[in-house]
């Protein structure tokens, strides 16, 4: 099983912590977020990981070297010259993945006890192109799913922006948890180069391919997107 960790973000909402430290190395309860995610993936049998880097990338590379790549195979996808967003970053790393095997795409600032093995089995059982981990929580942006848990759209409630592939259904809002399982077949659909968002592609793919919601409301989940969220996570782990 292979995985990609998205670690190229600037971490602007975590400043001043990220003024001299990349977001991936910001610590939660004394442990860098990147280490938490790598060890979670390693624990379920992921022994091949590619990590995209951009801001202060040399610190991430040095950290991995000092940790001897945590005893697994780790590659770096260098985006130092241009931050490629999720779609562009994934396309640049496409060479790393097996043609006929699904892989995990995981945001470095997400900490969760989600059962990734169960999520992978759900993905395979439904023969999905993509499976998205989602929760029922307050957010400014939502993926929209029908009663069969199939993706039909996306909306930003702050800007009123939306992309809908099938509006003739009873659509339900779910917030994305920053974890995808993706079939390698997706790379044959990518038509653009450079930086691009994955969201419009998911909505377009959903017209002809199955993109499913994997709901995990009962799982522990933290998005370490800003200092307030980091503080909440720190307090939780210190108590537990």
N, C-alpha and C positions, 0 to 999 in steps of 0.2 A: 504494500500500500504506500502511495506517495502523497505528499502534501505541499502546498505553498503557503507561506506566511507572508501576509502583506505588512511590511514594516518600513515603507518608504515615506510615510507621512511626515509633515513638518512639525506636528505637535503644537501648533500655535496656541490652541486653547489651554495647553498645560504650561505655558510660560508663567513665571520665569524658570520653572524646572527644566524646560527644554532649551534654554538659551545656550547652554554648553553641553547638553546631553540629548541624544536622539530619543524620541518617544519610546522606542522599543526597549531602551535600557532604564527607563524610569522604574523605580522599585515600588512594589506593592508588598507591604509587610516584610521589607528587607530583601525581596527577590525581584530581579528585573522581569518585566512583563514577557520579554522574549524567552527567557528561561522557563517561565511558567508554561507558556504555550508549547515549547519544544518538548518538555518533559511530559506534558499531557498527551501529545501526539505519539511520543516514543512509547508510552505506557500501553497504547492500544496496538502496537506493532508497526507504526510508521517509522521506517528506517532510512527513508530517502526524502529529504526536504529541500526545497528551494526557497530562498528568502530574497525579496526585492528590497533594495536600499537606495537612498537618495541623500537625505540630510544627515550630515556628520557620519557618513557611511563607514569611514575608516574605524570609528569607535566600535561599531557593530562587528566588523570583520575581526578586529583585535580581540574583542570579547569572545567570539567563537573560537578563535585560535587558542586563547588561554584556557578555554574549557574543553579543548580537544574535540570540538564539535559534538560534545556530549556523547561521544562514542558511536555516532551514526554518520551517515553520508549527508553532508550539507553543501549545497551549491549557493552561490550568490548571483542574483540577477541585478546588475549594476545599472541604476537609473540616475546616476550622478549628473549626467548632462541634461536630462529632461525627466520630470516627474510625469509618469504615464497614465495615472489614474488606474482604476481596477481593470478595465478592459484592455488598455494598452499594456499594462504590466503583465497581465495574464498571457496576452498574445506573445510578448517577448520571451516569456518563459515556457512557451508551448513545446519546445524541443525536449524538455525534461521529462515529459509525461509519456506513459505507455499508450499506444494507440487504442487499445481495446479495454482499458481499465479506468474506472472512475477514480477521482482524487478529491482530496479535501482542500478547500481554500479557506483560510482562517485569518481574521483580523488580529494583529498583535495586541491590540488594546482591549480584547475581550477575554474575560476570565469567567469560566463556567464549568460546572460539573456535568454538562450535557453528555449523554451516552452516545459517543460518535460511532461505536460499532452498531448500535441499534439504528442510528440514523442512516448509516451505510446500507444496512439490510433493508430498511424502508425504501431507500433510493433504488436498490436493485429490484426489489419486489414490484415496484411500480413502473419499472423500466423507464425511468425519468431521464430527461436530458440534464436537468438541474433540480436539486432539492435544496430549499432554503429553510434554514432554522428561523422560526418566527415565534413571537410571543404577543400576548394581548397586554399591551402596556401603552402608556401615553407617549406620543412622539409627534414630531412635526411632519414626518414622512411615513407613508404606509405602502406596503404591497397590498394589492386587492385580490382576493381569492373567491372562487365560487364555492358552492356547497360540496363539491367533490375535492376541495382543497387544491384546485388547479389555478395557477396564476392567470389573472385577466387584466391587471392594470397596476398603476402606481400613481400616488398623488402626494403633493406637498400642500398641507393645509394652511401653511403660512403664506405661501405665494399664490395659492389656488392653481398651481400648475398640475397637470395630470396627463397621463398617457394610458389610454384604455384600448385593449385588444378585443374585448367582448363585453359590451355594456348591457346586453340583453339577459342579464342574470342577476341574482341577488348577491351582490358582492360584499365581502366582509373585510374589514381593515385588520391587518396584523403588522406589527413592527418587526423589522429585520434584526436578527441577532448577530450579524457579522460572520456567519459561518455558512459556507456553501459545500455541497457535494456535487461534482460536475463530471459529466461524461466527457471523455477526450474527443468525442465526435463534435463537440462545440467548436473546435478550432477550424473546421471546414466551413463554418458559417461566418467567421470574422472577415470583413471586407476592408476595414480601415487599418491604417498604420499610424504610429505616433500615439498621442494621448487620447483616450476616449473612455467614457463612462460605460459600465456594463449594463446599467438599468434599461436604456432604450432597446438594447439587444435582447434582453430577457423578455421584454414585452413583445417584441417582434417575433421571437422564437415561439412564444406561447400560443401563437395563432396556429402553428403546425406541429409543435412538439410539446411534450408534457413537462411542465415546470411545477413542482409540487411544494406545498407547505409542510414542513415538519414542525409540529407544535410542541413546545417544551416548556410550558408555563410553570411546571412544578420544579424545574431545575434551578439551581443556584446560577445567577448570571449577573455580571457587572461589565459595564462599558466604561473604561477608564479614559473618557474623552476630555475631561477637564479637571481642575483641581478639586472642585466640590465632589465629583464622582469618585475621585481618588480617595478623598477623605472618608467617604461613606464606606468604600471597600476596606480601607485601613481599619476603621472602627470595627467592622464585621469580623475580619480575620483576627484581630487582637482579642476579641471576645470568644472566638471559637478556636 
